[in-house]
Amino acid sequence: MPDPAPAPTVRCTVLPAAARDPDGWLEREVEIRRSRFLTYLGRVEDEAQAREMIAVLRRRHHDARHVCSAFVLGPARDRMRSSDDGEPAGTAGVPMLESLVQRETAPGRTDLTDVCAVVVRWFGGIKLGAGGLVRAYSDSVSGALDAAPLRTRSRLALLAVEAPHTDAGRWENELRAAGVSVLEASYGAAAVRLTVGVPDTEEARAAFAARLADVTAGAGHAERIGEDWVDHE
């Protein structure tokens, strides 16, 4: 009998939205045996953004010996890449990636994603050896994460409710009063479409269905039309 499909990811941890912008990238610098290690952390949505961040930092620090990188993408963390950029194989990119993937964002939770780490190294004249490089790159990323403000990101189910024009205002007001997030009211010729966002869990969807039935006396029905992700402080 085949294994059951994994449950869809409905929550992950990310850097704050400001870290999408170069001015908001998080920085931390350390010196290890005369070599400088400058770490950047940025929030990225896809591989193109991650590679652009790496390219920007390579241009900015064109005098550095190495610009090593690692990134993790997607709510399920199903896209990962790393680069040693000239350091001995396996001594930079992989340790950096492991620091991202193994980061515990809450007790028992390792779900950090949509993050790119870049470590710029200026060689100080003293060789660190393979073990020393692994520790230096791993600790550089871990230290930067220690100081990083993190956000929980959760998935919303987007649901559409068709309301008669005569009832739409009352339905919307009562749903809002019940704590439902009404994202949009679109007025058409025959009806008003209310778009609501509900945490995408079975419990939350069931609770919304019960509220909707109560507010509309059973006349309102919700249709799933998509999903979205939102950050929480």
DONU-717042 format. One line per 5 residues: number of its first residue (from 1); their letters; for each residue z, x, y of N, C-alpha, C, O. Coordinates in Angstrom, 3 decimals. Atoms other than C-alpha are relative to their C-alpha. Example, Ala and Ser with C-alpha at 12.3 -4.5 7.8 and 13.67 -1.06 7.14 Angstrom:
DONU-717042
1 = as = 0.000/0.890/-1.190/7.800/12.300/-4.500/0.000/0.900/1.200/0.665/1.936/1.181  -0.060/-0.820/-1.190/7.140/13.670/-1.060/0.730/-0.770/1.090/0.899/-0.261/2.198
***
This chain:
DONU-717042
1 = mpdpa = 0.000/0.862/-1.198/0.000/0.000/0.000/0.000/0.890/1.237/0.838/1.787/1.336  0.057/-0.878/-1.172/-0.986/1.547/3.372/1.243/-0.127/0.855/1.911/-1.161/0.874  -1.133/0.033/-0.915/1.686/2.487/5.861/-0.276/-0.994/1.112/-1.428/-1.161/1.513  0.215/0.921/-1.117/2.233/-0.098/8.602/-0.430/0.758/1.241/-0.061/1.917/1.434  0.442/-0.631/-1.248/0.572/0.624/11.935/1.205/0.275/0.875/2.143/-0.522/0.905
6 = paptv = -1.127/-0.292/-0.875/2.895/2.329/14.412/0.120/-1.029/1.109/-0.880/-1.570/1.579  -0.219/0.949/-1.088/4.459/0.087/17.022/-0.617/0.538/1.284/-0.530/1.737/1.549  0.591/-0.475/-1.252/2.624/0.232/20.365/1.064/0.537/0.940/2.200/0.064/0.958  -0.920/-0.598/-0.957/4.219/2.356/23.034/0.157/-0.918/1.201/-0.838/-1.308/1.812  -0.240/0.872/-1.151/5.843/0.216/25.733/0.857/0.688/1.053/1.171/0.089/2.082
11 = rctvl = -0.829/-0.712/-0.972/7.913/2.875/27.511/-0.243/1.499/-0.140/-0.454/2.010/-1.240  0.105/-1.454/0.011/7.597/6.522/28.494/0.689/0.522/1.259/1.186/-0.256/2.074  -0.647/-0.623/-1.159/8.958/8.991/31.063/-1.013/0.872/0.720/-1.776/1.601/0.085  0.976/-0.717/-0.814/6.960/10.506/33.924/0.685/0.630/1.208/1.840/0.328/1.510  -0.441/-0.508/-1.294/7.360/12.517/37.106/-0.206/-1.085/1.052/-0.952/-2.033/0.809
16 = paaar = 0.206/1.004/-1.047/7.590/10.542/40.370/-1.434/-0.007/0.499/-2.158/0.977/0.348  1.376/0.150/-0.465/4.373/9.270/41.931/-0.389/1.080/1.001/-1.545/1.500/1.035  0.303/-1.021/-1.004/4.630/11.828/44.752/-0.511/1.285/-0.627/-1.197/2.064/0.035  0.412/-1.237/0.664/4.029/14.586/42.192/-1.459/-0.027/-0.425/-1.942/0.927/-1.033  1.445/0.012/0.233/0.411/13.457/41.848/-0.725/0.866/1.022/-1.795/1.405/0.738
21 = dpdgw = 0.642/-0.686/-1.121/-0.383/15.139/45.158/0.406/1.465/0.020/1.558/1.785/-0.272  -0.366/-1.424/-0.061/-0.543/18.935/45.582/1.235/0.278/0.848/2.022/1.166/0.519  -1.184/-0.208/-0.836/2.056/18.673/48.352/1.279/-0.454/-0.700/2.378/-0.076/-0.292  -1.173/0.493/0.714/4.371/16.922/45.891/0.257/0.685/-1.329/1.210/0.344/-2.030  -0.254/-0.727/1.239/4.032/19.310/42.964/1.352/0.699/0.071/1.716/1.253/1.108
26 = lerev = -1.321/-0.620/0.053/7.431/20.603/41.900/-0.153/1.481/-0.317/-0.969/1.858/-1.158  0.119/-1.447/0.165/7.946/24.374/42.093/1.351/0.622/-0.345/2.401/0.156/0.095  -1.190/-0.795/0.306/10.431/26.845/40.651/-0.450/1.413/-0.339/-1.372/1.600/-1.133  0.373/-1.397/0.239/10.253/30.647/40.671/1.190/0.780/-0.550/2.323/0.615/-0.096  -1.014/-0.905/0.539/12.182/33.181/38.601/-0.622/1.386/-0.145/-1.841/1.529/-0.237
31 = eirrs = 0.453/-1.365/0.257/11.966/36.943/38.181/0.647/0.483/-1.294/1.863/0.399/-1.468  -0.468/-0.504/1.290/12.249/38.432/34.701/-0.548/1.405/-0.189/-1.750/1.595/-0.370  0.367/-1.411/0.173/12.213/42.215/34.381/-1.190/0.368/0.889/-2.185/0.934/0.436  0.942/-0.323/-1.075/10.222/42.568/37.609/-1.273/-0.849/0.007/-2.058/-0.759/0.950  1.130/0.930/-0.033/7.602/39.980/36.636/0.440/-1.299/0.664/1.528/-1.807/0.391
36 = rflty = -0.271/1.282/-0.649/7.463/36.865/38.820/-0.663/-1.115/-0.798/-1.827/-1.009/-1.185  0.511/1.184/0.690/7.037/33.506/37.094/0.193/-1.197/0.931/1.320/-1.629/1.174  -0.039/1.145/-0.905/6.166/30.634/39.446/-0.531/-1.224/-0.754/-1.697/-1.267/-1.147  0.345/1.190/0.783/6.158/27.237/37.717/-0.295/-1.178/0.921/0.418/-1.417/1.896  0.347/1.249/-0.677/4.460/24.086/38.990/-0.005/-1.126/-1.031/-0.462/-0.949/-2.160
41 = lgrve = 0.087/1.219/0.801/4.881/20.587/37.561/-0.698/-1.066/0.830/-0.330/-1.294/1.983  0.702/1.063/-0.700/2.484/17.807/38.520/-0.215/-1.195/-0.902/-0.275/-1.069/-2.125  0.298/1.218/0.765/1.858/14.238/37.470/-1.510/-0.198/-0.027/-2.160/-0.184/1.019  1.444/0.155/0.162/-1.647/13.702/36.103/-0.279/-1.212/-0.887/0.501/-1.533/-1.784  0.342/1.206/0.752/-3.392/10.618/34.729/-1.020/0.265/-1.102/-1.128/-0.519/-2.045
46 = deaqa = 1.016/-0.292/1.008/-6.180/12.273/32.728/-0.265/1.501/-0.016/0.283/2.256/0.786  0.263/-1.425/0.170/-7.564/15.610/31.608/-0.698/0.592/1.216/-0.454/1.747/1.567  0.695/-0.501/-1.183/-9.821/15.927/34.651/0.994/0.357/1.104/0.847/1.392/1.754  -1.006/-0.300/-1.020/-6.811/15.739/36.994/0.813/1.228/-0.378/1.146/2.042/0.483  -0.758/-1.173/0.439/-4.916/18.279/34.893/-0.795/1.271/0.250/-0.258/2.258/0.752
51 = remia = 0.819/-1.204/-0.172/-7.807/20.728/34.966/-0.246/0.305/1.474/-0.385/1.467/1.855  0.141/-0.227/-1.439/-8.247/20.226/38.699/1.258/0.651/0.563/1.166/1.546/1.404  -1.250/-0.625/-0.439/-4.568/21.066/39.250/0.015/1.480/-0.373/0.385/2.328/0.439  0.030/-1.396/0.447/-4.987/24.245/37.202/-0.968/0.807/0.853/-0.667/1.934/1.244  1.000/-0.707/-0.804/-8.128/25.177/39.149/0.502/0.251/1.419/0.286/1.328/1.974
56 = vlrrr = -0.551/-0.168/-1.352/-6.406/24.606/42.505/0.996/1.156/0.033/0.965/1.984/0.943  -1.018/-1.051/0.016/-3.515/26.863/41.532/-0.603/1.359/-0.328/-0.093/2.386/0.120  0.673/-1.269/0.275/-5.854/29.509/40.165/-0.621/0.562/1.285/-0.574/1.766/1.535  0.559/-0.447/-1.284/-7.613/29.630/43.539/1.109/0.414/0.960/0.987/1.414/1.667  -1.100/-0.293/-0.922/-4.333/29.568/45.441/0.640/1.344/-0.316/1.026/2.082/0.590
61 = hhdar = -0.678/-1.231/0.420/-2.903/32.459/43.428/-0.992/0.929/-0.706/-0.766/1.369/-1.834  1.067/-0.811/0.591/-6.052/34.481/42.819/0.439/1.431/-0.284/-0.223/2.150/-1.033  -0.480/-1.367/0.213/-4.017/37.693/42.919/0.909/0.121/-1.225/1.333/1.225/-1.569  -0.923/-0.034/1.141/-1.881/36.732/39.894/-0.708/0.506/-1.252/-1.923/0.368/-1.393  0.558/-0.506/1.255/-2.375/38.327/36.486/-0.361/-1.149/-0.954/-1.404/-1.110/-1.606
66 = hvcsa = 0.215/1.104/0.944/-2.092/35.061/34.511/0.353/-1.335/0.660/1.304/-1.428/1.435  -0.293/1.376/-0.412/-2.228/31.329/35.260/-0.054/-0.841/-1.282/-1.108/-1.345/-1.671  -0.090/0.670/1.307/-1.040/29.683/32.034/0.347/-1.477/0.205/0.955/-1.847/1.209  -0.156/1.438/-0.228/-0.927/25.940/31.513/0.210/-0.769/-1.297/-0.093/-0.298/-2.393  -0.164/0.954/1.102/-0.022/23.016/29.288/0.094/-1.394/0.603/0.675/-1.576/1.673
71 = fvlgp = -0.150/1.373/-0.487/-0.349/19.269/29.692/0.045/-0.981/-1.159/-0.482/-0.733/-2.244  -0.176/1.090/0.961/0.531/16.059/27.850/-0.433/-1.283/0.698/-0.042/-1.536/1.838  0.565/1.189/-0.630/-1.280/12.771/28.491/0.148/-1.234/-0.884/0.188/-1.146/-2.111  0.019/1.282/0.692/-1.072/9.100/27.580/1.374/-0.511/-0.376/2.262/0.281/-0.693  -1.296/0.570/0.382/1.792/6.700/26.852/0.449/0.431/-1.389/1.642/0.625/-1.626
76 = ardrm = -0.337/-0.428/1.361/1.627/7.709/23.181/-0.033/1.518/-0.152/0.172/2.037/-1.249  0.051/-1.468/-0.009/1.285/11.407/24.137/-0.997/0.512/-1.049/-0.698/1.430/-1.813  0.989/-0.332/1.020/-1.873/11.645/22.050/-1.036/1.020/0.457/-1.956/1.346/-0.292  0.908/-1.050/-0.485/-3.674/14.223/24.221/0.839/1.141/0.555/1.603/0.966/1.504  -0.768/-1.184/-0.391/-2.222/17.713/24.563/-0.921/1.214/0.000/-1.776/1.358/-0.874
81 = rssdd = 0.772/-1.234/-0.080/-3.730/21.034/25.633/0.900/1.099/0.550/1.877/0.828/1.248  -0.735/-1.136/-0.567/-2.438/24.510/26.427/-0.919/1.203/0.080/-1.916/1.283/-0.637  0.798/-1.214/-0.184/-3.815/27.865/27.571/0.910/1.189/0.250/1.840/1.118/1.054  -0.738/-1.257/-0.205/-2.450/31.424/27.317/-0.572/0.817/1.148/0.101/1.715/1.654  0.664/-0.694/-1.111/-4.907/32.646/29.995/0.186/1.519/-0.057/0.630/2.131/0.914
86 = gepag = -0.032/-1.455/0.101/-5.024/36.210/28.719/1.281/0.596/-0.535/1.299/1.772/-0.896  -1.214/-0.497/0.641/-1.456/36.534/27.480/-0.252/0.045/-1.516/-1.146/-0.649/-1.999  0.181/-0.016/1.453/-1.131/37.386/23.756/0.061/-1.413/-0.579/0.879/-2.233/-0.162  0.137/1.352/0.547/-2.079/34.352/21.670/1.342/-0.570/-0.439/2.102/0.069/-1.167  -1.207/0.706/0.410/0.742/31.858/21.280/1.253/0.349/0.761/2.324/-0.158/0.430
91 = tagvp = -1.217/-0.422/-0.711/3.120/33.488/23.775/0.229/-0.742/1.311/1.283/-0.579/1.926  -0.143/0.653/-1.303/2.534/31.284/26.830/-0.262/-1.502/-0.086/0.655/-2.307/0.079  0.354/1.415/-0.017/0.656/27.990/26.501/0.766/-0.845/-0.996/1.259/-1.920/-0.654  -0.707/0.781/1.027/2.234/26.842/23.244/1.485/-0.156/0.325/1.999/-1.270/0.227  -1.404/0.199/-0.389/5.840/27.551/24.342/0.159/-0.955/1.185/1.113/-1.730/1.237
96 = mlesl = -0.043/0.935/-1.123/5.111/25.719/27.591/-0.184/-1.432/-0.492/0.546/-2.337/-0.086  0.256/1.335/0.534/3.689/22.757/25.690/1.204/-0.521/-0.776/1.566/-1.691/-0.657  -1.183/0.418/0.760/6.687/22.679/23.368/1.139/-0.407/0.926/1.890/-1.331/0.615  -1.048/0.376/-0.956/9.010/22.577/26.387/-0.235/-1.401/0.553/0.716/-2.145/0.795  0.318/1.345/-0.474/7.183/19.471/27.616/0.234/-1.039/-1.092/0.878/-2.063/-0.864
101 = vqret = -0.041/0.980/1.089/6.930/17.728/24.253/1.419/-0.226/-0.503/1.788/-1.349/-0.848  -1.351/0.101/0.555/10.488/18.457/23.152/1.055/-0.361/1.044/2.239/-0.459/0.723  -0.959/0.328/-1.057/12.076/17.571/26.492/0.708/-1.312/-0.313/0.050/-2.329/-0.538  -0.782/1.211/0.257/14.882/15.056/25.905/0.261/-0.682/1.335/1.011/-0.170/2.167  -0.127/0.721/-1.265/14.649/12.498/28.705/1.197/-0.940/0.018/1.621/-1.396/1.080
106 = apgrt = -1.224/0.784/0.188/17.603/10.492/27.378/0.469/0.336/-1.407/-0.315/0.845/-2.208  -0.469/-0.337/1.346/19.795/10.894/24.308/-0.916/-0.572/-1.088/-1.084/-1.786/-1.203  0.873/0.428/1.084/17.425/10.785/21.353/-1.411/-0.353/0.399/-2.205/-0.752/-0.453  1.343/0.354/-0.465/14.326/10.213/23.504/-0.766/1.234/0.442/-0.281/2.010/1.266  0.913/-1.055/-0.445/11.455/12.684/23.848/-1.334/-0.672/0.299/-2.198/-0.765/-0.573
111 = dltdv = 1.176/0.806/-0.329/8.778/10.737/25.713/-0.632/0.384/1.337/-1.307/-0.433/1.964  0.601/-0.458/-1.256/7.765/12.822/28.744/-1.516/0.100/-0.170/-1.995/0.663/-1.154  1.455/-0.023/0.099/4.045/12.403/29.428/-0.637/-0.012/1.382/0.051/-0.055/2.402  0.783/-0.041/-1.240/1.292/12.470/32.060/0.490/1.121/0.907/0.669/0.932/2.110  -0.562/-1.135/-0.727/2.556/15.893/33.098/-0.813/1.250/-0.308/-1.232/1.477/-1.443
116 = cavvv = 0.668/-1.291/0.143/0.863/19.238/33.685/0.946/1.076/0.513/1.482/0.968/1.616  -0.823/-1.148/-0.396/2.834/22.495/33.790/-0.901/1.220/0.123/-1.702/1.508/-0.767  0.751/-1.239/-0.234/1.319/25.658/35.247/1.002/1.086/0.349/1.833/0.907/1.239  -0.862/-1.143/-0.301/3.109/29.008/35.201/-0.884/1.162/0.430/-1.729/1.638/-0.328  0.744/-1.125/-0.570/1.694/31.739/37.430/0.853/1.252/-0.164/2.023/1.272/0.218
121 = rwfgg = -0.770/-1.232/0.223/2.719/35.267/36.473/-0.631/1.174/0.733/-1.833/1.426/0.651  0.364/-1.296/-0.582/2.592/38.445/38.510/0.718/1.077/-0.809/1.947/1.096/-0.879  -0.567/-1.034/0.868/3.109/41.440/36.231/0.778/1.016/0.830/0.301/1.492/1.860  -0.858/-0.911/-0.751/5.960/43.694/37.343/0.039/1.415/-0.523/0.810/2.237/-0.028  0.062/-1.369/0.498/5.110/46.782/35.316/0.794/0.251/-1.260/0.675/1.320/-1.859
126 = iklga = -0.797/-0.164/1.223/7.513/46.234/32.413/-0.463/-1.036/-1.018/-0.424/-2.236/-0.749  0.452/0.918/1.037/6.162/44.742/29.193/1.191/-0.748/-0.602/2.251/-0.169/-0.840  -1.082/0.837/0.521/8.240/41.868/27.831/-0.044/-0.141/-1.516/0.945/-0.556/-2.121  0.134/0.215/1.435/6.951/41.846/24.261/-0.260/-1.462/-0.305/-0.033/-2.331/0.536  0.360/1.378/0.356/5.849/38.737/22.387/1.191/-0.949/0.113/1.075/-2.030/0.691
131 = gglvr = -1.177/0.866/-0.065/9.358/37.325/22.016/0.468/-0.232/1.417/0.872/-1.339/1.773  -0.408/0.138/-1.393/10.181/38.004/25.641/-0.911/-0.922/0.775/-0.448/-1.687/1.620  0.944/0.888/-0.677/7.016/36.258/26.813/0.230/-1.456/-0.404/0.218/-2.350/0.442  -0.263/1.372/0.462/7.714/33.199/24.663/1.211/-0.579/0.720/1.165/-1.710/1.205  -1.213/0.484/-0.679/11.209/32.900/26.133/-0.254/-0.209/1.486/0.193/-1.200/2.065
136 = aysds = 0.236/0.096/-1.439/9.999/33.532/29.676/-0.793/-1.255/0.358/-0.432/-1.975/1.288  0.828/1.167/-0.319/7.308/30.851/29.622/0.706/-1.304/-0.373/0.627/-2.289/0.361  -0.744/1.194/0.398/9.441/28.349/27.717/1.112/-0.307/0.994/1.269/-1.450/1.424  -1.121/0.206/-0.923/12.442/28.858/29.997/-0.483/-0.367/1.399/0.185/-1.118/2.109  0.530/0.331/-1.326/10.271/28.686/33.122/-0.279/-1.494/0.115/0.076/-2.124/1.111
141 = vsgal = 0.299/1.435/-0.029/9.056/25.194/32.240/1.278/-0.824/-0.154/1.468/-1.814/0.553  -1.252/0.745/0.203/12.455/24.029/30.967/0.850/0.001/1.261/1.442/-1.018/1.617  -0.774/-0.080/-1.235/14.139/25.257/34.142/-0.563/-0.890/1.087/0.190/-1.516/1.833  0.614/0.885/-0.993/11.628/23.422/36.319/0.291/-1.462/-0.331/0.541/-2.264/0.569  -0.301/1.379/0.403/12.190/20.236/34.307/1.456/-0.363/0.265/1.769/-1.518/0.554
146 = daapl = -1.417/0.268/-0.280/15.951/20.591/34.752/0.191/-0.548/1.411/1.070/-1.374/1.654  -0.137/0.406/-1.401/15.444/20.106/38.490/-0.929/-1.155/0.373/-0.922/-1.604/1.520  1.008/1.017/-0.312/12.716/17.452/38.229/0.584/-1.407/-0.051/1.262/-1.755/-1.017  -0.382/1.414/0.077/13.430/13.816/39.126/-0.980/-0.721/-0.916/-2.191/-0.605/-0.730  0.859/0.685/0.958/12.080/11.682/36.285/0.096/-1.510/0.180/1.100/-2.035/0.660
151 = rtrsr = 0.067/1.457/-0.109/11.054/8.041/36.183/-0.344/-0.597/-1.362/-1.126/-0.030/-2.125  0.400/0.756/1.182/10.911/5.529/33.348/-1.210/-0.849/0.360/-1.259/-1.464/1.426  1.215/0.797/-0.205/7.522/3.858/33.019/-0.107/-0.999/-1.149/-0.002/-0.619/-2.315  0.060/1.015/1.057/7.150/0.582/31.135/-1.270/-0.835/0.122/-1.860/-0.962/1.195  1.232/0.783/0.044/4.255/-1.595/30.082/0.293/-1.465/0.273/1.254/-2.029/-0.251
156 = lalla = -0.070/1.431/-0.278/3.779/-5.096/31.456/-1.152/-0.705/-0.688/-2.276/-0.203/-0.703  1.063/0.902/0.438/1.841/-7.862/29.762/-0.407/-0.841/1.205/0.444/-1.455/1.849  0.510/0.833/-1.088/-0.365/-9.568/32.361/-0.430/-1.339/-0.585/-1.279/-1.401/-1.474  0.237/1.343/0.524/-0.436/-13.311/31.762/-0.518/-0.899/1.107/-0.073/-0.810/2.251  0.557/0.954/-0.964/-2.453/-16.031/33.489/0.462/-1.410/-0.349/0.417/-1.831/-1.505
161 = veaph = -0.431/1.397/0.158/-1.117/-19.553/34.009/-0.846/-0.854/0.935/-0.853/-0.629/2.145  0.812/0.909/-0.812/-3.486/-22.293/35.207/0.880/-1.169/0.456/1.458/-1.887/-0.359  -0.865/1.047/-0.562/-1.657/-24.678/37.540/-0.831/-0.988/0.815/-1.730/-0.570/1.545  0.659/0.970/-0.881/-2.869/-27.934/39.132/0.360/0.308/1.459/1.456/0.788/1.749  -0.256/-0.267/-1.416/-3.168/-27.634/42.897/1.284/-0.673/0.473/2.023/-0.108/1.280
166 = tdagr = -1.179/0.740/-0.469/-0.440/-30.244/43.341/1.313/0.631/-0.466/2.360/0.387/0.133  -1.223/-0.579/0.562/2.050/-28.232/41.259/0.123/1.510/0.209/1.189/2.081/-0.021  0.038/-1.467/-0.011/1.059/-24.612/41.909/1.112/0.609/0.841/1.767/1.559/0.413  -1.026/-0.567/-0.868/3.413/-23.980/44.818/1.383/-0.098/-0.613/2.159/0.857/-0.572  -1.321/0.172/0.623/6.425/-25.411/43.010/0.157/0.903/-1.217/1.197/1.538/-1.389
171 = wenel = -0.080/-0.865/1.175/5.628/-23.583/39.769/0.242/1.453/0.414/1.095/2.144/-0.143  -0.145/-1.398/-0.438/5.239/-20.293/41.612/1.408/0.263/0.526/2.033/1.258/0.156  -1.332/-0.198/-0.580/8.481/-20.714/43.575/1.089/-0.012/-1.066/2.012/0.802/-1.024  -1.038/0.095/1.026/10.502/-21.738/40.533/-0.072/1.173/-0.978/0.959/1.637/-1.466  0.119/-1.188/0.856/9.107/-18.900/38.412/0.610/1.212/0.691/1.334/1.989/0.070
176 = raagv = -0.587/-1.120/-0.751/10.009/-16.409/41.142/1.524/-0.112/0.022/2.231/0.879/-0.158  -1.448/0.203/-0.042/13.474/-17.932/41.426/0.646/0.320/-1.344/1.822/0.681/-1.399  -0.512/-0.303/1.335/13.867/-17.441/37.665/-0.134/1.477/-0.346/0.193/1.897/-1.456  0.099/-1.441/0.220/13.146/-13.731/38.069/-1.322/0.472/-0.556/-1.454/1.634/-0.941  1.319/-0.380/0.513/9.509/-13.775/36.949/-0.796/0.680/1.112/-0.767/0.238/2.260
181 = svlea = 0.826/-0.721/-0.965/7.181/-11.303/38.684/-1.371/-0.665/0.090/-2.220/-0.477/-0.781  1.301/0.634/-0.236/4.301/-13.388/40.080/-0.818/0.964/0.848/-0.483/1.225/2.004  0.767/-1.057/-0.650/1.648/-10.842/40.999/-1.086/-0.536/0.913/-1.445/0.104/1.901  1.131/0.521/-0.777/-1.095/-13.075/42.363/-0.129/-1.498/-0.220/0.159/-2.012/-1.301  0.365/1.416/0.106/-2.028/-16.678/43.082/-1.435/-0.130/0.489/-1.713/0.089/1.668
186 = sygaa = 1.424/0.082/-0.326/-5.795/-17.244/43.000/-0.427/-1.464/-0.008/-0.353/-2.143/-1.032  0.330/1.416/-0.152/-7.001/-20.595/44.306/-1.471/-0.240/-0.326/-2.360/0.312/0.323  1.353/0.381/0.373/-10.069/-22.045/42.596/-0.245/-1.462/0.292/0.638/-2.169/0.778  0.357/1.389/-0.298/-11.882/-25.347/42.885/0.795/-0.981/-0.851/1.193/-2.043/-0.375  -0.647/0.943/0.913/-10.209/-26.911/39.859/1.489/0.238/-0.171/2.236/-0.690/-0.479
191 = avrlt = -1.407/-0.322/0.262/-6.869/-25.096/39.626/0.367/1.297/0.705/-0.481/1.980/1.279  -0.522/-1.258/-0.536/-4.702/-22.226/40.808/0.408/0.873/-1.178/1.146/0.439/-2.062  -0.385/-0.925/1.076/-4.396/-19.202/38.555/1.137/0.882/0.494/0.979/1.638/1.453  -1.138/-0.867/-0.284/-0.978/-17.555/38.674/-0.020/1.152/-0.998/-0.018/0.937/-2.210  -0.061/-1.179/0.863/-0.956/-13.998/37.335/1.410/0.550/0.047/1.925/0.860/1.121
196 = vgvpd = -1.381/-0.481/0.065/2.459/-12.843/36.159/0.055/1.256/-0.858/-0.776/1.460/-1.743  -0.240/-1.199/0.786/3.747/-9.553/34.792/1.330/-0.115/-0.725/2.364/-0.365/-0.106  -1.191/0.150/0.840/6.236/-9.637/31.917/0.169/1.267/-0.829/-0.808/1.750/-1.400  -0.191/-1.156/0.887/7.808/-6.660/30.117/-0.613/-0.279/-1.372/-0.390/-1.335/-1.963  0.810/0.257/1.190/5.610/-6.229/27.060/0.790/0.213/-1.289/0.462/1.066/-2.114
201 = teear = -0.770/0.021/1.241/8.218/-6.841/24.388/0.039/-1.435/-0.507/-0.110/-2.380/0.267  -0.030/1.342/0.588/8.486/-9.771/22.002/1.103/-0.847/0.628/0.907/-2.032/0.897  -1.130/0.735/-0.574/11.871/-10.744/23.433/-0.315/-0.488/1.410/-0.041/-1.639/1.749  0.296/0.376/-1.383/10.676/-10.718/27.057/-1.096/-1.056/0.062/-1.022/-1.975/0.879  1.075/1.001/0.003/7.498/-12.659/26.272/0.522/-1.363/-0.445/0.120/-2.395/0.093
206 = aafaa = -0.582/1.270/0.456/9.499/-15.291/24.389/0.855/-0.628/1.095/0.836/-1.843/1.287  -0.836/0.517/-1.087/11.942/-15.595/27.291/-0.868/-0.596/1.103/-0.523/-1.627/1.682  0.894/0.545/-1.021/9.043/-16.080/29.708/-0.588/-1.334/-0.451/-0.673/-2.273/0.340  0.566/1.255/0.505/7.483/-18.758/27.489/1.001/-1.141/0.142/0.627/-2.267/0.471  -1.030/1.030/-0.139/10.786/-20.632/27.521/0.170/-0.404/1.460/0.311/-1.589/1.764
211 = rladv = -0.120/0.324/-1.433/11.064/-20.374/31.330/-1.191/-0.835/0.459/-1.036/-1.816/1.186  1.201/0.719/-0.413/7.479/-21.521/31.764/0.045/-1.445/-0.481/-0.293/-2.360/0.270  -0.096/1.364/0.532/8.032/-24.539/29.521/1.002/-0.827/0.794/0.786/-2.015/1.037  -1.031/0.708/-0.760/11.161/-25.438/31.478/-0.498/-0.354/1.395/-0.311/-1.478/1.861  0.465/0.208/-1.377/9.557/-25.029/34.921/-1.107/-1.048/0.059/-1.162/-1.843/0.997
216 = tagag = 1.188/0.860/-0.041/6.377/-26.939/34.016/0.122/-1.242/-0.876/-0.842/-1.990/-1.042  -0.218/1.130/0.916/7.902/-29.525/31.667/-1.004/0.011/-1.144/-1.475/-1.033/-1.595  0.893/-0.154/1.141/5.691/-28.149/28.926/-1.474/-0.035/0.330/-2.309/0.104/-0.564  1.416/0.125/-0.368/2.457/-28.495/30.905/-0.684/1.351/0.193/-1.910/1.436/0.118  0.589/-1.309/-0.277/1.952/-24.786/31.622/-0.161/0.839/-1.254/0.709/0.852/-2.124
221 = haeri = 0.269/-0.873/1.140/0.400/-22.373/29.146/-0.479/1.354/0.522/-1.243/1.424/1.485  0.336/-1.353/-0.443/0.037/-18.604/29.471/-1.031/0.626/-0.926/-0.965/0.481/-2.147  1.023/-0.733/0.747/-2.970/-16.546/28.403/0.093/1.476/0.375/0.115/1.824/1.555  -0.057/-1.436/-0.272/-2.768/-12.780/28.047/-1.365/0.460/0.496/-2.388/0.191/-0.134  1.270/-0.451/-0.572/-5.410/-11.165/30.260/-0.065/1.516/0.160/-1.095/2.043/0.579
226 = gedwv = 0.035/-1.452/-0.119/-4.435/-7.491/30.215/1.393/0.581/-0.019/2.353/-0.069/-0.433  -1.291/-0.679/-0.064/-1.657/-4.997/30.715/-0.007/0.978/1.165/-1.064/1.341/1.681  -0.145/-0.969/-1.084/-0.335/-2.633/33.367/1.265/0.804/-0.261/2.105/0.415/-1.073  -1.183/-0.849/0.123/2.238/0.143/33.680/0.670/0.113/1.355/-0.005/0.240/2.377  -0.745/-0.088/-1.255/4.977/0.299/36.305/1.112/1.033/-0.140/1.692/1.207/-1.212
231 = dhe = -1.089/-0.972/-0.041/7.463/2.989/37.322/1.293/-0.679/0.417/1.287/-1.645/1.181  -1.325/0.476/-0.389/11.189/2.353/37.615/0.822/1.199/0.449/0.738/2.277/-0.139  -0.861/-1.075/-0.482/13.666/4.431/39.590/1.025/0.368/-1.058/1.846/1.258/-0.839
***
